[in-house]
Amino acid sequence: YPRRITVICLIVFGSAILLEWLQIFTPDRDARVIDAMEKVAGGAAGILAGRVLIALADRRARNATPL
């Protein structure tokens, strides 16, 4: 959803933080701020990579010569 970047960021970052926070309630897991930050950074890297790939695909499609 290239036009819904705000919603995508809320879902990705929110789920990363929520999943880390929910580990508080599991006896064999521990929640750490650094782990949440790593998950958010990974989500940001994935979103950025997707945006770059979409931009490259759009650029390639515009520069393609018709048959």
URRABEL-V936909 format. One record per pair of residues at least 12 apart in sequence whose C-alpha atoms are under 8 Angstrom apart, sorted by the first residue. I is the first residue (numbers start at 0). J is the second residue. Records with the same first field share a line. If there is no record, write none. Layout:
I = J + J
This chain:
1 = 50 + 53
8 = 43 + 46
11 = 39 + 42
12 = 38 + 39 + 42 + 43
15 = 35 + 38 + 39 + 42
16 = 35 + 38 + 39
19 = 31 + 34 + 35
